[in-house]
Amino acid sequence: MSTTADASTPPAVAPPSEAPRSDARALFAVCAATLLVLMNYTAPVAVLPQTARSLGAGLTTQTWLINAITLGLSATLLVAGSLGDDFGRRRIFRSGLALLAVSTVGAAVAPDAATFVAARVVQGAASAAILAAGLGLLGHAFHTAQGRAHATARWASMLGAGIAIGPLASALLTDVGSWRWLYLVVAALAALLAAFGGRLLAESRAARAARIDVPGVLTLGAGLALLLVAVTAGRTGWLRPAVLIPAVLAVLLLAAFVAVEARGRAPMLDLALFRRPDFRLATLGAFFTGLAALGPCTVLPTLLQALVGVSALGAAGLAFLWAGASFLVSNQMRHLGTRHTPTRQLIVGFALTAVGYLSMLGYADAHSWARTVPGLLISGAGSGLLNAALARLAVASVPADRVAMGSGANNTARYVGSALGVAASITVASSLLPAGHHGGFSAHGADAVLLLGTLTAALGVVAALARRRAPARAQVA
């Protein structure tokens, strides 16, 4: 497989008509794969009750039906970025698509919840390769600030489009056949992209020896898994050994991960990047985006079905409003992105998310899905701003030969936040039950989920304001 020079080396000058065409092909391939990843990621959201019944999954297991793919994503995004930098971003990108096709077939034919969860974890690892390497490929293909703003805004719009289409397509196919059908469609499309998408991309990699950070992968993956176990188990009491033991072990393993990365000769996350203010903002902003935007909105369709009586297709339609607004705003930012700093976009995005959640308070008590519509549109617009800003920061806040690592760190923070947000939202929604009721969700719990999202969005505003008010200084390598 042919390779190009290090991404930090200026590219060879191409004929004026050829360079834009090559960039457009790369943008199409990466955006198509990103759309597919997010469609698959959100597939269970609107049909979780139907999927759970088919697989015999209880309430705790339902959390894992959603979060299994997030665990696979967050545990492997960093190593996927490093592998892309080391072994070639196109190679990792295509390998991720092939693995997504195989694992998605596994999810489609899963006979029980354990098999489905295992397949979704593998899907997460495959998605990590696609997302981290894909954004790295865009960073290599587009070299000007305006070009990167255009490309990353288009990429970010695919996040919103995938989140919009996934639940709706899944609900439609469930309505006419089975929730398994969408996974077969995704597998076929992933196989096609793996076979033909590579022809649209130029290879790129970092100019240094390749090395896989095995201790880093193991400590991060195990630490995140135990952290999710603890948060998921917390819905029945936070001081039980089933919560405290995995929580303590998670803290120890994540501390070990930091120590490994600080001392390793080829870490999958270079901790020196945290000396860069924009990298810190990108990572923290992504974490709060996962907590505030992705977590509560992932659980909302299930709550609407349980508490308001909305059908799976109706819940998917409401989710489409949120994600559609996110898509439109992210896509628009490719025209306006260079006029507004990412920090300003983050502040406005988190503020809109909080306002949207507050406007939905009381929808379950009122038994009214219509009460959620304005809030879904407002918070969806906020999510679109957040996605566009974070995509720009992920590429711009790291050196040119570390764009895949920057993408991996950014998306890891986003999906760790999302996994914790989903687990915390389900825990809160199922904990605040009236006396004598066991299992299920409550209207008070639904409002508590919205308040939790509002609080985390407010923390995101604080983090972005702190960066904006910090004295300007040169980036430290």
N, C-alpha and C positions, 0 to 999 in steps of 0.2 A: 504494500500500500504506500503510495507516494505521500510525502509530508511536505509541509511548507516550513519556512523559517519560524523562529520564535515569534510569538505574537507581538513582542516589543520591537521587533525589527520592522522598519517601514516596508510595506508590501511593494512588490515590483509594479511598475507603472503599466496599467493595462490600457488598451484603446478606450477612448471615452465611451463608446457604445457598449463595450463588453463589461466594464467594471460595474455600472449600475445593474446590468442584467444579472451578473453573478451575485451581487448583493441581494437582488430581488428573489432569486432562486433560494438563497440561503434563508432569507426571511420567511418565505413560504414554507419551506420544509420544517423549520424550527417552530413556527406558529401552528402548523397543522398538528405536529406531535404534541405541543403544549395543550392545544384544545382537546386532543384525545385523552391526555393524562388527566385533565380536570374533569372531563365527562365521566371517566371511570372512577375518579376520586369521589365524586358526589353521587354516583349511581344509587347507593343504598338510602340516601337521605330521605326521599319522599316515600319509599316503599319499605322502610324499616319494619313496621308491624307485620307486613306480609312476608318479608324475608325471614323474620324471627320465627313466625309460626311454621314456615316451611322447614326450617332447620332445627326447631325445638329449642330456641334460645330464650332464656329468662332475661330479666331486666339488666342484671349485671353483665351478662354475655352480650346483650345488645350494644352496650358501650364498646365492646371489642369488635363487634361487627362493623362499627364506624371507625374506630380508632386503630384497627390493625394495620391498615394501609399507612396511616399517619406515623405509626411506630417504625415501619419499614422505611418510610421517607426520611424521617428525622435522624434515624440511626445511621443512614448510609449516604446522606447528601454530601457531607464533608469529604468522605473518602471518594465519592463519585467525582467531585470537583477536582480533587488531587489526581485521581486516575486520568481524568480528561487532560489536565495539564501535562501529565507525565507520558501517557501512552498514546495520546491523540484524541481530540475532542470528538471528531467524527466517528472514530472507532467505538468510543464509549457510548455515543448517542445511538448508533445503530444496534449495538449490543443490548442497550436498554429497551429499545423497541422490540427486539426479538424475544427478550425475557418477558416483557409485558404481554406479548401475544400468548406465550406458553402458559404463564401464570393465570391469565384471565380465562383461558379454557378451564383451568383447574377450579376457579371460582364458579364458573358456569355449571359444572357437573358435580360440585361438592355435595356429598350425601348428608353431611351434618355440620354443625357450627364449627367444630374444631378444624375440619378440613377447609372450610371457607375462610376462617381466620388465618390459617397458615398460608393459603393462597393469596390473601390480601396483604400479608406481610411481604411476600415476595413481589407482589405488584408494587408495593411501596419502594422496594429497592430498585426495581426497574424504572419506576417513575423518577426516582432520584437521579439516576444516570441521565435520563432524558432532559430533565429540568436544568441540572447543573451544567452538563456539557452543552446544552442548547443555548443557554444564555452566554456561555463562554464563546461559542461559535459566532454569535452576533457581535460580541465585543471584538472579535478578530476581523469580522467582515466589514464593520463600520468604524471609521477612524476619526471622523469629525464629531464635534459636540452635537451639531444639529442632526447628523446622521444617526448617532447613537440615541439621541432623544426620540427620534422618529421610530427607530427599530424597537427600542425598549418599551415605548408606549404601545406599539402594535402588539408586542409580546404580552405586555400586561393586560391588554384588552382580551387576549385569548384566555387568560385566567377567568375573567368575568364571563366570557362567552361559554366556556366549558362548564362553569358552575351553573349557568342558566340552562344549558341544553341537557346536561346529565340527568338531573332529577326529572325533567319533563319527558325526555325520551324513555327513561326507565319506567315512569308511571304509565305512559302510553302503551309500552310493550307489555307491562304487567296487566293492564286492563284488557288487552286483546289476547294475551297468551300467558307469559310467565316472566317473573323478575329475572330469570336466568338469560333471557334472550339478549338483553343489552350487552352482557359480557361476551357473548358470541360475536356480536357485531363489532365491539371494540377489538377483540382478538384478531378478526379478519383485517380490520383497518390498520392495526399495528403491524401485522405481518407484511402488508403491502408497503407501508412506509419504510419498514426495515429493509425490504428488498430493493426499493427504487429511490427512496429518499436520499441515500448516500450520494447518488449521482449529482445531486443539486448542491453539494457542500464541498468546500475545500478543507483539507486536513490542516490542523494547527495544533501546536503543543509548546510547552515551555522547554527552553534549552538547558536541561539538567537531567541527571540520572534518575530513573524511575525507582521508586521504593514504596511498597505498601505498608501503611502504618497499622499493623495488626493489633498491637496493644491499644491504640487509640480507638479502633473500631470496636473492640471487645468491651472496653470500659465504658464508652459512650453508649453503645447499644444496650448493654445490660443495665446501666444506670437509668436510662430513659424508660426501659421496660418496667423496672421496679418502681420508678416514680409514678408511672401510670397505674400500676397495680394498687399503689397506696391511695392515690386520689380516687380511683374507681371504688375501692372498698370503703372509702370514707362515708358513703351515704348511710351506712348503718352504724356509725359511731367512729369518731376520730382517735379515740384513746385505746382502741383494741389492739392486741398484738398483731393481728392481720393487717393493720394499717401502719403501726409504728415500726415493725421490723423491716418491711420493704422500704419504708421511707428513710430509715437510718442507713440501710445498705445502699440505697440510691445516692444519698449524699456522699457516702464514702467512695463509691465508684466514680461519681462525677468529679470529686476532688482528685481522685487518681488519674482521671482523664486529663485534667488541667496539668497535673505534674508530668504526665507522659508527654504532653504536647510541649511543655516548657523545656524539657530536657532532650527530646528526640532530635535526631539529626535530620530527619525528613518528615516533620509532622504534617498531618492532613489539615491542621489549622495552625497557621503561623500566628502565635499570640502577639507578636510584634505589631501586627495589623491593628490591634486595639489601641495603639498609640495615636492612630489617625482619628480625629474627631468625627469625620464623616463615616468612617467604618463603624465606630461605636454607635452612632445614631442609626445607621442602616440596620445593625443587628438588633438593637433595642427596639427600634420602630417596627421591625418585622415580628419580634416576639409579641409586642402589644397588639399588632394587627391580628395575629393568630388568636390571641386571647379575646380581644374585643369584637372583631368582625367575623372571623370564621367560626369560633366556638359556639356562641349563642345562635347564630343563623343556621348552623348545621342541625341543631336540635329543634329549632322552631317548627319545621314541618311535622315532626312527630308530635309535638305538643298541640299543634292545631288539630291534628287528627284525633288525639286522645281527649282534649278538653273542649273543643268547639264542634267536633263532629264533621270536619272537612274531609272529603275523600282524598285518596292518594293523588289523584289527578289534580284536584283543587289545591292541595298543599304544594304540589309541584308548580302549579301556575303562580301561586304567590311567591314561591322561591324564585321563579323566573323574573318577577318584577324586580326583586332585589338585585339579582345577578345581571339582569338586563340593564339596569341603571348603572351598575358597576362597569359593564362593558362599554356603554356609550361614553361615560366620562373618561375612562382610560383611553379609549380610542381618540377622543377629542384632544387629549393632552399631547398627542403627537404633533398637533398644530400649535399648541399653546405652551408646551413644556419648557421651551427655552426662555419664555417670558417670566416664568415663576420658578423660584428655587425649590428644590425638593423639600427643604425644611418647611417652607410656607405651605406646600401641598400637604405635608404630614399634619401640620397644625389644623388646617381646615378639614382634612379628611377625618381625623379623630373627633373633631368637634361635631361634624355632621353625623358621625356614627352615634355619638352620645345623644344628640338631639332626636335622632330617629328612634332610638330605644325608648327614651322618655315619653315620646308621643304615643307609643304602643301600650303603655301601662294600662292595665284593666281590661284588656281585650278578652281574657279568659273568663273573668267574672261577668262581663257583659255578654258573653257567648257570641261574640261578633268578630268574624274574620275581617270584615270591612275596616275595623279599627286599626288593623295592622298595615293597611295599604300605604297611607302617607309615610309612616315610619320606615317601611321597607324601601320606598323610593329614596328617602332622604339618606338612610344609612347605606343604601346601595351606592349612591353617588359618592359618599364618603369613602367606601371601599375602593371605588375606582380611582380616586385621588391617591389613596394609600398605595395601591398596586403600582401605579405609574411612577410615583416618587421612589418607591423602594427598588424598582427595576433599574432606574437611573443610578441610584446610590450604589447598588450592588456592583455595577460595572465601573463607575467613576471613582469609587473610594479605595481601589486597590491598584497595584502596578499592573501594567498591560499583560505580563506573563502570569498573573495570578487571578485573571477574571473568573475562571471556573471555580477557584477556591472562594472568591468573594461571593459568587452566586450560591455556592454550596452553603457557606456560613449564613447568608441571608435567608435562604429557603429553610435551612435547618431551624433557625430561630422562629420563622413563621409557623412551621408545622409542629414544633414542640409547643409553641403557644396554642395552636389549634387543638392539639391532642389534650392538653391540660384544660383548655376552654370547654371542649366537649365533655370530658369527664366531670369537670366541676359543674357544668350546667345540668347534666343528668342527675348528678348527686344532689344539687340544690333543689331541682324540680321535683325529685322523688322523696325528699326528706321532710319538706314542710307539708305534711299530710294532716288532715283533721283527726282528732282522737278516734280510735277504733277502726281507722282505715289502714290497710296494709297493701303495699304495692301500688304501682301506677303513679300519676302525677296530680298536682293540685294547682288551683288558680293562684294561690299565694306563691307557690314554687315558680310558676311561669313569670310572675312579676319579679321575683327574686333573681331569675336568670337575666332579665332585662336590666335590673339595677347593677348586677355584677358586670355586665357588658359595659354599662355606662361608666362605672368606676374605673375599669381597666382602660377605656378610651380616654378618660380624664388623665390617667397616668401617662398615656402616650402623648397627650398635649404638653404635659409638664416636661417630659423628656425632650421633645422637639423645641420647646421654648428655651430650655437650658442650653441647647446647642446653639440656637440663634443668638442668644445673648452672650455667649462665650466670646472672648477676644479673638479676633482673627489671627491665625498663625499658620506657618507653613506645615504641610503634611509631613509626618515623620515616616520614613520607610520602615 
